[in-house]
Amino acid sequence: MPDEPYLKEKPPVPAIEGCWIGIEPYTLGRNTYVGEFSHISQHTTIGSFTSIGNLVTIGAQKHPIDTLTSFPFIEILKKKTPKDTVIGCDVWVGCNSVIMEGVLVGHGAVIGAGAIVTKDVRPYEIVVGNPARYLRHRFPPDLVMALLETQWWNLPAADIQRLPFEKPWDCIALIRGMDKKKAVL
């Protein structure tokens, strides 16, 4: 994803009970929720309106398996900074999923329950399985491009609530017709 606005603004991090969120730095976008017993590692950015199920691990670190030990001595001794893990806006992460450190999950993607995500996921893709594999896109390419263009997740809450959610093309038409400064539908 090119330079996304949600990566520039660090929204306040809400207190979330029943899950473990790693030591900062991490960010959660507005209206994002995290299910019970989930773990979010440091160096993770999660966009707005993202739904994270129960028992999800985000930013799981890899361990060396071709050295004397699988314990991460090399990473500790060299004081390696973990790779950033980025989850876009409007992403649904199913229960019991694992997203490895350094993975980029695009806006609108769906991670199926129990998936182990080791590679980047493109916007609006649905991935499932272990290791996660592409299943299909949520929408046709022209609709995906239009949704990405609107960045609807940056609209004021009052405007989002007025959108006809069941009709994505109607939502896009309304957003395109808005006065971006006034942001009124």
Backbone as ProteinMPNN parsed JSONL, in Angstrom:
{"seq_chain_A": "MPDEPYLKEKPPVPAIEGCWIGIEPYTLGRNTYVGEFSHISQHTTIGSFTSIGNLVTIGAQKHPIDTLTSFPFIEILKKKTPKDTVIGCDVWVGCNSVIMEGVLVGHGAVIGAGAIVTKDVRPYEIVVGNPARYLRHRFPPDLVMALLETQWWNLPAADIQRLPFEKPWDCIALIRGMDKKKAVL", "coords_chain_A": {"N_chain_A": [[0.848, -1.172, 0.0], [0.618, 2.155, -0.911], [1.937, 5.144, 0.628], [-0.049, 5.519, 3.218], [-2.681, 7.409, 4.735], [-3.537, 6.643, 7.333], [-1.308, 5.677, 8.51], [0.212, 7.822, 9.154], [-1.077, 9.365, 11.083], [-1.332, 8.864, 14.472], [-3.671, 7.364, 16.2], [-5.357, 7.697, 19.412], [-4.771, 5.054, 21.703], [-7.081, 2.746, 22.68], [-8.076, 1.347, 25.858], [-8.088, -2.091, 26.09], [-9.688, -4.83, 27.232], [-9.063, -8.211, 28.235], [-7.279, -9.066, 26.337], [-3.91, -9.211, 25.075], [-1.798, -6.628, 24.459], [1.127, -5.748, 22.929], [4.187, -4.147, 24.086], [4.551, -0.685, 23.467], [6.006, 0.508, 20.372], [2.782, 0.617, 18.974], [-0.241, 0.901, 17.099], [-3.758, 1.448, 17.04], [-6.437, 1.902, 14.905], [-9.374, 4.068, 14.682], [-12.458, 2.847, 15.964], [-11.732, 0.198, 15.736], [-11.791, -3.161, 16.782], [-10.718, -5.651, 19.141], [-10.773, -9.051, 19.713], [-11.31, -11.301, 22.531], [-8.545, -12.627, 24.375], [-6.576, -12.228, 22.494], [-3.411, -11.404, 20.938], [-1.336, -8.749, 20.328], [1.579, -7.808, 18.915], [4.413, -5.611, 19.56], [5.379, -2.886, 17.395], [3.328, -2.848, 15.534], [0.795, -1.773, 13.367], [-2.541, -0.998, 13.082], [-5.312, -0.358, 11.11], [-8.343, 1.67, 10.818], [-11.707, 0.628, 11.669], [-11.355, -2.135, 11.738], [-11.812, -5.57, 12.345], [-11.013, -7.841, 14.732], [-10.835, -11.116, 15.599], [-11.344, -13.492, 18.338], [-8.585, -14.935, 20.152], [-6.46, -14.334, 18.402], [-3.252, -13.856, 16.965], [-1.042, -11.325, 16.285], [1.745, -10.235, 14.539], [3.525, -12.241, 15.15], [6.658, -13.568, 16.0], [9.387, -14.9, 14.12], [11.443, -17.787, 14.58], [14.815, -18.896, 14.511], [15.629, -21.851, 12.746], [17.745, -23.13, 11.743], [20.05, -22.871, 13.166], [22.23, -23.317, 16.06], [20.361, -23.311, 18.152], [16.819, -22.891, 18.483], [16.122, -20.763, 19.944], [15.978, -17.215, 20.042], [18.74, -16.061, 20.062], [20.524, -14.63, 18.351], [18.985, -12.474, 17.365], [18.475, -11.157, 19.769], [21.077, -10.595, 20.788], [22.104, -8.995, 18.732], [20.381, -6.975, 18.934], [18.165, -6.593, 17.24], [15.623, -4.78, 15.608], [12.217, -5.497, 15.56], [10.388, -6.321, 12.557], [8.002, -4.14, 11.084], [4.546, -4.785, 11.372], [1.668, -4.483, 9.501], [-1.721, -3.819, 9.399], [-4.388, -3.081, 7.398], [-7.211, -0.788, 6.948], [-10.67, -1.635, 7.574], [-10.435, -4.436, 7.732], [-11.0, -7.876, 8.278], [-10.182, -10.165, 10.652], [-10.219, -13.446, 11.249], [-11.12, -15.683, 13.993], [-8.603, -17.363, 15.956], [-6.457, -16.952, 14.222], [-3.147, -16.375, 12.885], [-0.881, -13.849, 12.279], [2.122, -13.259, 10.87], [5.154, -11.572, 11.91], [6.077, -8.573, 10.238], [4.36, -8.756, 8.089], [2.15, -7.365, 5.66], [-1.138, -6.464, 5.541], [-3.593, -5.691, 3.342], [-6.058, -3.021, 2.897], [-9.474, -3.813, 3.537], [-9.196, -6.574, 3.392], [-9.759, -10.098, 4.125], [-9.083, -12.392, 6.596], [-9.282, -15.692, 6.954], [-10.745, -17.752, 9.545], [-8.461, -19.361, 11.683], [-6.32, -19.174, 9.936], [-2.87, -19.041, 8.936], [-0.86, -16.519, 8.401], [1.75, -15.765, 6.404], [2.717, -14.231, 4.41], [2.391, -11.137, 2.55], [-0.893, -9.708, 2.146], [-3.058, -8.745, -0.336], [-5.11, -5.767, -0.952], [-8.537, -6.236, -0.217], [-8.489, -8.998, -0.633], [-9.296, -12.4, 0.104], [-8.017, -14.691, 2.306], [-7.181, -18.0, 3.329], [-6.453, -20.853, 5.448], [-3.507, -22.937, 6.259], [-0.307, -22.929, 5.332], [-1.616, -19.58, 4.88], [-3.557, -19.07, 1.966], [-4.485, -17.589, -1.143], [-7.918, -17.176, -1.662], [-10.117, -15.811, -2.895], [-11.194, -12.617, -4.254], [-12.972, -10.075, -2.444], [-14.553, -8.362, -3.932], [-15.15, -7.334, -7.406], [-12.368, -6.165, -9.501], [-12.718, -3.415, -10.379], [-14.497, -2.355, -8.503], [-13.014, -2.709, -6.163], [-10.858, -0.929, -6.65], [-12.259, 1.492, -6.712], [-13.312, 1.61, -4.1], [-10.925, 1.75, -2.617], [-10.032, 4.199, -3.529], [-11.93, 5.961, -2.419], [-11.425, 5.902, 0.329], [-13.167, 5.554, 2.523], [-13.124, 5.066, 5.254], [-11.948, 7.21, 6.474], [-13.833, 9.156, 6.673], [-16.08, 11.347, 8.511], [-17.832, 9.996, 11.337], [-20.636, 10.399, 11.347], [-21.209, 10.718, 8.641], [-20.439, 8.225, 7.592], [-22.316, 6.568, 8.815], [-24.593, 7.166, 7.407], [-24.351, 5.965, 4.967], [-25.423, 3.7, 2.374], [-24.9, 0.7, 3.18], [-25.311, -1.872, 2.056], [-25.093, -1.505, -0.626], [-22.477, -1.084, -2.304], [-21.591, 0.376, -4.638], [-23.389, 2.515, -4.698], [-22.648, 3.751, -2.325], [-20.076, 4.606, -3.017], [-20.695, 6.432, -5.076], [-22.076, 8.389, -3.592], [-20.035, 9.237, -1.842], [-18.146, 10.216, -3.661], [-19.569, 12.391, -4.567], [-19.583, 14.101, -2.477], [-18.802, 17.144, -0.749], [-15.644, 17.414, 0.058], [-14.514, 19.036, 2.027], [-16.618, 19.816, 3.677], [-17.74, 17.402, 4.195], [-20.336, 16.12, 4.172], [-23.095, 14.106, 3.643]], "CA_chain_A": [[0.0, 0.0, 0.0], [1.412, 3.378, -0.894], [1.872, 6.002, 1.812], [-1.437, 5.601, 3.646], [-2.891, 8.423, 5.765], [-3.693, 6.119, 8.674], [-0.001, 5.39, 9.073], [0.804, 9.083, 9.582], [-1.741, 9.802, 12.298], [-1.375, 7.822, 15.492], [-4.846, 7.593, 17.035], [-5.188, 7.24, 20.787], [-4.95, 3.616, 21.853], [-8.056, 2.479, 23.735], [-7.823, 0.214, 26.753], [-8.825, -3.262, 25.624], [-9.581, -5.848, 28.256], [-9.187, -9.587, 27.767], [-6.298, -9.402, 25.306], [-2.587, -8.692, 25.365], [-1.242, -5.779, 23.412], [2.54, -5.629, 23.252], [4.771, -2.872, 24.48], [4.558, 0.237, 22.341], [5.003, 1.227, 19.605], [1.726, -0.001, 18.199], [-1.385, 1.803, 16.992], [-5.043, 0.912, 16.624], [-7.277, 2.941, 14.332], [-10.667, 4.286, 15.328], [-13.509, 1.833, 15.852], [-11.187, -1.155, 15.583], [-11.942, -3.933, 18.015], [-9.874, -6.83, 19.281], [-11.45, -10.082, 20.484], [-10.697, -11.791, 23.761], [-7.366, -13.492, 24.392], [-5.731, -11.973, 21.331], [-2.098, -10.838, 21.247], [-0.807, -7.86, 19.292], [2.968, -7.497, 19.25], [4.873, -4.259, 19.295], [5.68, -2.559, 15.996], [2.146, -3.215, 14.753], [-0.15, -0.7, 13.072], [-3.826, -1.535, 12.63], [-6.154, 0.738, 10.657], [-9.688, 1.893, 11.358], [-12.826, -0.266, 11.332], [-10.851, -3.495, 11.57], [-12.423, -6.515, 13.283], [-10.06, -8.893, 15.059], [-11.53, -12.137, 16.376], [-10.747, -14.045, 19.556], [-7.417, -15.816, 20.067], [-5.657, -13.958, 17.234], [-1.898, -13.37, 17.235], [-0.57, -10.449, 15.211], [3.152, -9.886, 14.708], [4.263, -13.376, 15.716], [8.042, -13.55, 15.562], [9.969, -16.144, 13.625], [12.606, -18.278, 15.323], [15.727, -19.596, 13.592], [15.609, -23.316, 12.893], [18.957, -23.674, 11.13], [21.191, -22.525, 14.016], [22.402, -24.205, 17.208], [19.128, -23.37, 18.917], [15.731, -22.095, 17.921], [15.999, -19.572, 20.781], [16.443, -16.098, 19.193], [19.948, -15.413, 20.575], [21.098, -13.689, 17.387], [18.152, -11.278, 17.365], [18.657, -10.471, 21.057], [22.437, -10.074, 20.886], [22.278, -7.916, 17.748], [19.339, -5.984, 19.243], [17.405, -6.358, 16.019], [14.283, -4.22, 15.755], [11.252, -6.308, 14.811], [9.813, -5.727, 11.347], [6.647, -3.631, 11.288], [3.398, -5.527, 10.871], [0.656, -3.469, 9.196], [-3.048, -4.306, 9.043], [-5.108, -1.922, 6.871], [-8.552, -0.459, 7.43], [-11.765, -2.495, 7.113], [-9.944, -5.813, 7.624], [-11.603, -8.825, 9.203], [-9.252, -11.237, 10.986], [-11.005, -14.487, 11.906], [-10.636, -16.288, 15.242], [-7.498, -18.33, 15.946], [-5.522, -16.676, 13.128], [-1.821, -15.869, 13.22], [-0.254, -13.029, 11.243], [3.527, -13.207, 11.247], [5.846, -10.29, 11.943], [6.507, -8.018, 8.965], [3.346, -8.941, 7.047], [1.283, -6.238, 5.33], [-2.479, -6.898, 5.148], [-4.211, -4.536, 2.696], [-7.406, -2.59, 3.256], [-10.609, -4.617, 3.104], [-8.889, -8.006, 3.296], [-10.364, -11.017, 5.086], [-8.226, -13.505, 6.998], [-10.184, -16.735, 7.427], [-10.488, -18.312, 10.871], [-7.425, -20.385, 11.743], [-5.281, -18.982, 8.916], [-1.519, -18.659, 9.345], [-0.48, -15.596, 7.328], [3.204, -15.6, 6.377], [3.041, -13.338, 3.285], [1.489, -9.997, 2.407], [-2.226, -9.941, 1.602], [-3.449, -7.558, -1.107], [-6.409, -5.208, -0.57], [-9.801, -6.929, -0.494], [-8.313, -10.427, -0.842], [-9.686, -13.331, 1.156], [-7.044, -15.77, 2.413], [-7.572, -19.044, 4.28], [-5.605, -22.04, 5.531], [-2.196, -22.971, 6.884], [-0.192, -21.474, 5.354], [-2.729, -18.885, 4.218], [-3.489, -19.0, 0.505], [-5.523, -16.769, -1.759], [-9.166, -17.861, -1.998], [-10.754, -14.965, -3.903], [-11.361, -11.221, -3.846], [-14.315, -9.764, -1.955], [-15.278, -7.628, -4.973], [-14.428, -7.241, -8.678], [-11.278, -5.182, -9.462], [-13.146, -2.013, -10.501], [-15.085, -1.959, -7.224], [-11.898, -2.612, -5.217], [-10.148, 0.325, -6.919], [-13.126, 2.603, -6.319], [-13.352, 1.642, -2.634], [-9.638, 2.255, -2.145], [-9.986, 5.629, -3.861], [-12.78, 6.749, -1.513], [-10.915, 5.877, 1.7], [-14.368, 5.851, 3.318], [-12.822, 4.932, 6.679], [-11.5, 8.508, 6.987], [-14.974, 10.067, 6.77], [-16.664, 11.493, 9.846], [-18.747, 8.913, 11.712], [-22.011, 10.724, 10.934], [-21.327, 10.45, 7.198], [-20.363, 6.773, 7.386], [-23.577, 5.976, 9.265], [-25.639, 7.441, 6.412], [-24.091, 5.243, 3.719], [-26.219, 2.479, 2.155], [-23.867, -0.334, 3.254], [-25.587, -3.044, 1.203], [-24.916, -1.12, -2.03], [-21.171, -0.426, -2.356], [-21.473, 1.376, -5.713], [-24.135, 3.7, -4.26], [-21.783, 4.403, -1.331], [-19.002, 5.279, -3.75], [-21.284, 7.598, -5.756], [-22.339, 9.41, -2.574], [-18.763, 9.77, -1.356], [-17.565, 11.028, -4.737], [-20.35, 13.609, -4.711], [-19.481, 14.921, -1.263], [-17.842, 18.232, -0.62], [-14.682, 16.822, 1.003], [-14.256, 19.942, 3.145], [-17.767, 19.788, 4.589], [-17.939, 15.971, 4.505], [-21.741, 15.886, 4.512], [-23.788, 13.358, 2.592]], "C_chain_A": [[0.887, 1.227, 0.0], [1.135, 4.158, 0.382], [0.437, 6.269, 2.245], [-1.605, 6.624, 4.766], [-2.975, 7.836, 7.17], [-2.361, 5.755, 9.312], [0.659, 6.657, 9.613], [0.212, 9.548, 10.9], [-1.796, 8.643, 13.273], [-2.568, 8.1, 16.389], [-4.591, 7.149, 18.469], [-5.506, 5.756, 20.889], [-5.924, 3.355, 22.994], [-7.603, 1.325, 24.624], [-8.685, -0.946, 26.273], [-8.612, -4.364, 26.647], [-9.697, -7.235, 27.62], [-8.249, -9.936, 26.64], [-4.966, -8.804, 25.722], [-2.138, -7.878, 24.18], [0.179, -5.484, 23.832], [2.967, -4.229, 23.661], [4.806, -1.975, 23.254], [5.889, 0.162, 21.617], [4.034, 0.311, 18.864], [0.616, 1.025, 18.1], [-2.605, 1.021, 16.551], [-5.857, 2.079, 16.091], [-8.625, 3.03, 15.028], [-11.646, 3.167, 14.994], [-12.988, 0.436, 15.521], [-11.415, -1.893, 16.885], [-11.106, -5.202, 17.95], [-10.597, -7.811, 20.183], [-10.643, -10.545, 21.681], [-9.512, -12.715, 23.49], [-6.517, -13.379, 23.132], [-4.439, -11.318, 21.782], [-1.642, -10.003, 20.06], [0.588, -7.456, 19.714], [3.288, -6.042, 18.973], [5.22, -4.108, 17.824], [4.563, -3.019, 15.068], [1.273, -1.982, 14.581], [-1.402, -1.333, 12.508], [-4.726, -0.353, 12.308], [-7.524, 0.772, 11.311], [-10.679, 0.839, 10.877], [-12.362, -1.682, 11.023], [-11.416, -4.358, 12.693], [-11.457, -7.668, 13.502], [-10.741, -9.868, 16.012], [-10.774, -12.555, 17.627], [-9.524, -14.899, 19.219], [-6.562, -15.573, 18.825], [-4.29, -13.496, 17.711], [-1.448, -12.564, 16.033], [0.858, -10.033, 15.519], [3.972, -10.992, 15.331], [5.674, -13.411, 15.133], [8.5, -14.925, 15.111], [11.162, -16.51, 14.509], [13.498, -19.026, 14.35], [15.641, -21.106, 13.812], [16.853, -23.958, 12.295], [20.219, -23.277, 11.907], [21.243, -23.507, 15.188], [21.106, -24.393, 17.977], [18.056, -22.552, 18.217], [15.454, -20.86, 18.778], [16.611, -18.396, 20.017], [17.655, -15.337, 19.751], [20.465, -14.332, 19.636], [20.31, -12.387, 17.386], [18.362, -10.471, 18.644], [20.039, -9.834, 21.131], [22.691, -8.923, 19.913], [21.262, -6.796, 17.945], [18.566, -5.591, 17.986], [16.027, -5.8, 16.35], [13.326, -5.096, 14.96], [10.75, -5.563, 13.566], [8.397, -5.273, 11.657], [5.621, -4.557, 10.656], [2.289, -4.506, 10.686], [-0.625, -4.148, 8.725], [-3.829, -3.063, 8.599], [-6.444, -1.676, 7.55], [-9.562, -1.46, 6.865], [-11.303, -3.929, 6.874], [-10.683, -6.658, 8.656], [-10.602, -9.959, 9.402], [-10.024, -12.262, 11.806], [-10.318, -15.066, 13.131], [-9.505, -17.281, 14.991], [-6.517, -18.136, 14.799], [-4.196, -16.19, 13.685], [-1.315, -15.086, 12.015], [1.178, -12.802, 11.681], [4.075, -11.784, 11.178], [6.244, -9.858, 10.529], [5.51, -8.153, 7.835], [2.525, -7.664, 6.888], [-0.046, -6.803, 4.843], [-3.209, -5.67, 4.628], [-5.617, -4.244, 3.182], [-8.447, -3.588, 2.74], [-10.371, -6.108, 3.026], [-9.645, -8.797, 4.364], [-9.374, -12.155, 5.318], [-9.152, -14.552, 7.605], [-9.771, -17.275, 8.783], [-9.427, -19.41, 10.779], [-6.306, -20.228, 10.735], [-3.954, -18.606, 9.571], [-0.952, -17.833, 8.193], [1.014, -15.309, 7.414], [3.654, -14.635, 5.285], [2.022, -12.212, 3.238], [0.174, -10.403, 1.753], [-2.665, -8.65, 0.918], [-4.814, -7.042, -0.656], [-7.579, -6.048, -1.084], [-9.639, -8.394, -0.893], [-8.863, -11.189, 0.361], [-8.652, -14.448, 1.14], [-7.485, -16.725, 3.511], [-6.464, -20.089, 4.359], [-4.276, -21.835, 6.23], [-1.216, -23.683, 5.958], [-1.331, -20.839, 4.555], [-2.489, -18.826, 2.712], [-4.674, -18.181, 0.011], [-6.741, -17.627, -2.079], [-9.878, -17.113, -3.121], [-10.725, -13.527, -3.412], [-12.793, -11.032, -3.338], [-15.163, -9.164, -3.06], [-14.49, -7.676, -6.275], [-13.393, -6.102, -8.632], [-11.725, -3.715, -9.558], [-13.771, -1.502, -9.201], [-13.993, -1.815, -6.154], [-11.172, -1.278, -5.403], [-10.969, 1.531, -6.465], [-13.208, 2.724, -4.801], [-12.046, 2.187, -2.057], [-9.514, 3.76, -2.394], [-10.781, 6.459, -2.851], [-12.187, 6.895, -0.118], [-12.041, 6.231, 2.68], [-14.103, 5.831, 4.818], [-12.304, 6.23, 7.301], [-12.639, 9.519, 7.114], [-15.419, 10.237, 8.221], [-17.713, 10.391, 10.093], [-20.17, 9.175, 11.235], [-22.224, 10.448, 9.452], [-21.309, 8.957, 6.907], [-21.694, 6.127, 7.733], [-24.705, 6.183, 8.257], [-25.463, 6.659, 5.104], [-24.992, 4.013, 3.595], [-25.289, 1.261, 2.048], [-24.075, -1.507, 2.3], [-25.342, -2.766, -0.276], [-23.596, -0.357, -2.177], [-21.045, 0.639, -3.453], [-22.243, 2.64, -5.358], [-23.326, 4.472, -3.212], [-20.694, 5.218, -2.027], [-19.522, 6.537, -4.437], [-21.547, 8.725, -4.758], [-21.04, 10.056, -2.084], [-18.109, 10.656, -2.412], [-18.286, 12.358, -4.903], [-20.253, 14.547, -3.517], [-18.528, 16.083, -1.473], [-16.877, 17.766, 0.45], [-14.404, 17.722, 2.201], [-15.385, 19.889, 4.162], [-18.076, 18.372, 5.041], [-19.367, 15.706, 4.984], [-22.384, 15.166, 3.337], [-25.167, 13.914, 2.363]], "O_chain_A": [[1.806, 1.334, 0.813], [0.198, 3.851, 1.119], [-0.222, 7.152, 1.696], [-0.759, 6.701, 5.657], [-2.522, 8.475, 8.12], [-2.289, 5.546, 10.523], [1.568, 6.577, 10.44], [0.932, 10.073, 11.75], [-2.261, 7.557, 12.927], [-2.499, 8.975, 17.252], [-3.714, 6.322, 18.72], [-6.42, 5.267, 20.225], [-5.643, 3.696, 24.143], [-6.851, 0.448, 24.199], [-9.889, -0.784, 26.074], [-7.48, -4.78, 26.896], [-10.352, -7.403, 26.592], [-8.392, -10.996, 26.032], [-4.911, -7.975, 26.63], [-2.099, -8.36, 23.048], [0.422, -5.026, 24.949], [2.199, -3.27, 23.585], [5.058, -2.437, 22.141], [6.866, -0.241, 22.248], [4.442, -0.649, 18.211], [0.535, 1.93, 18.931], [-2.505, 0.059, 15.79], [-5.96, 3.121, 16.739], [-8.975, 2.184, 15.851], [-11.652, 2.625, 13.889], [-13.752, -0.416, 15.068], [-11.254, -1.326, 17.966], [-10.827, -5.746, 16.882], [-10.995, -7.458, 21.293], [-9.462, -10.228, 21.826], [-9.488, -13.469, 22.517], [-5.824, -14.323, 22.753], [-4.369, -10.746, 22.87], [-1.572, -10.489, 18.932], [0.764, -6.828, 20.759], [2.563, -5.34, 18.268], [5.341, -5.096, 17.1], [4.811, -3.512, 13.968], [1.038, -1.239, 15.534], [-1.335, -2.118, 11.562], [-4.889, 0.55, 13.128], [-7.819, 0.006, 12.228], [-10.506, 0.24, 9.815], [-12.915, -2.348, 10.148], [-11.488, -3.93, 13.845], [-11.122, -8.39, 12.563], [-11.169, -9.487, 17.101], [-9.702, -12.032, 17.928], [-9.442, -15.501, 18.148], [-6.002, -16.514, 18.263], [-4.177, -12.826, 18.737], [-1.468, -13.05, 14.902], [1.154, -9.542, 16.609], [4.993, -10.733, 15.967], [5.857, -13.298, 13.921], [8.075, -15.956, 15.632], [11.8, -15.643, 15.104], [13.003, -19.718, 13.46], [15.587, -21.57, 14.951], [17.006, -25.179, 12.331], [21.326, -23.338, 11.371], [20.412, -24.409, 15.296], [20.787, -25.502, 18.405], [18.356, -21.634, 17.453], [14.652, -20.007, 18.398], [17.665, -18.556, 19.402], [17.608, -14.115, 19.898], [20.807, -13.235, 20.08], [20.901, -11.308, 17.405], [18.42, -9.242, 18.604], [20.164, -8.665, 21.495], [23.414, -7.982, 20.239], [21.273, -5.799, 17.224], [18.348, -4.41, 17.714], [15.35, -6.285, 17.257], [13.596, -5.406, 13.8], [10.699, -4.333, 13.54], [7.675, -5.935, 12.401], [5.81, -5.049, 9.543], [1.992, -3.741, 11.604], [-0.619, -4.943, 7.785], [-3.918, -2.093, 9.352], [-6.762, -2.271, 8.579], [-9.336, -2.056, 5.812], [-11.736, -4.567, 5.914], [-10.954, -6.205, 9.768], [-10.217, -10.633, 8.446], [-10.435, -11.978, 12.931], [-9.102, -14.958, 13.292], [-9.458, -17.947, 13.957], [-5.808, -19.075, 14.438], [-4.121, -15.667, 14.796], [-1.316, -15.58, 10.887], [1.426, -12.223, 12.738], [3.535, -10.92, 10.487], [6.69, -10.675, 9.724], [5.785, -7.707, 6.721], [2.242, -6.97, 7.865], [-0.088, -7.533, 3.853], [-3.425, -4.713, 5.371], [-6.277, -5.086, 3.789], [-8.312, -4.134, 1.645], [-11.27, -6.847, 2.627], [-10.104, -8.245, 5.364], [-8.895, -12.791, 4.379], [-9.744, -14.319, 8.659], [-8.591, -17.26, 9.133], [-9.49, -20.276, 9.907], [-5.416, -21.077, 10.679], [-3.917, -17.948, 10.61], [-0.606, -18.373, 7.142], [1.486, -14.692, 8.368], [4.825, -14.259, 5.228], [0.935, -12.313, 3.807], [0.126, -11.312, 0.924], [-2.644, -7.583, 1.53], [-5.59, -7.782, -0.05], [-7.593, -6.501, -2.229], [-10.571, -8.978, -1.444], [-8.888, -10.681, 1.482], [-8.426, -15.081, 0.109], [-8.09, -16.312, 4.5], [-5.638, -20.2, 3.452], [-3.955, -20.751, 6.718], [-1.279, -24.903, 5.811], [-1.926, -21.468, 3.68], [-1.377, -18.568, 2.25], [-5.716, -18.097, 0.661], [-6.614, -18.684, -2.695], [-10.202, -17.689, -4.16], [-10.289, -13.25, -2.295], [-13.707, -11.744, -3.753], [-16.364, -9.423, -3.127], [-13.307, -8.015, -6.273], [-13.521, -5.183, -7.824], [-11.158, -2.86, -8.878], [-13.589, -0.339, -8.842], [-14.047, -0.899, -5.334], [-10.901, -0.576, -4.429], [-10.426, 2.48, -5.899], [-13.176, 3.834, -4.27], [-12.059, 2.987, -1.122], [-8.964, 4.494, -1.573], [-10.347, 7.546, -2.469], [-12.419, 7.902, 0.55], [-11.883, 7.093, 3.545], [-14.793, 6.515, 5.574], [-12.229, 6.34, 8.525], [-12.427, 10.624, 7.612], [-15.164, 9.373, 9.059], [-18.382, 9.931, 9.169], [-20.84, 8.255, 10.765], [-23.296, 9.995, 9.05], [-22.075, 8.475, 6.073], [-22.154, 5.233, 7.022], [-25.681, 5.431, 8.267], [-26.336, 6.694, 4.236], [-25.291, 3.359, 4.594], [-24.937, 0.844, 0.944], [-23.105, -2.072, 1.794], [-25.378, -3.686, -1.093], [-23.59, 0.874, -2.176], [-20.454, 1.693, -3.22], [-21.795, 3.739, -5.686], [-23.322, 5.703, -3.213], [-20.432, 6.366, -1.669], [-18.878, 7.585, -4.391], [-21.271, 9.889, -5.051], [-20.964, 11.275, -1.933], [-17.581, 11.722, -2.095], [-17.684, 13.343, -5.33], [-20.782, 15.658, -3.547], [-17.584, 16.013, -2.26], [-17.234, 17.721, 1.627], [-14.09, 17.225, 3.282], [-15.142, 19.914, 5.369], [-18.606, 18.16, 6.131], [-19.581, 15.143, 6.058], [-22.231, 15.57, 2.184], [-25.902, 13.411, 1.512]]}, "name": "protein", "num_of_chains": 1, "seq": "MPDEPYLKEKPPVPAIEGCWIGIEPYTLGRNTYVGEFSHISQHTTIGSFTSIGNLVTIGAQKHPIDTLTSFPFIEILKKKTPKDTVIGCDVWVGCNSVIMEGVLVGHGAVIGAGAIVTKDVRPYEIVVGNPARYLRHRFPPDLVMALLETQWWNLPAADIQRLPFEKPWDCIALIRGMDKKKAVL"}
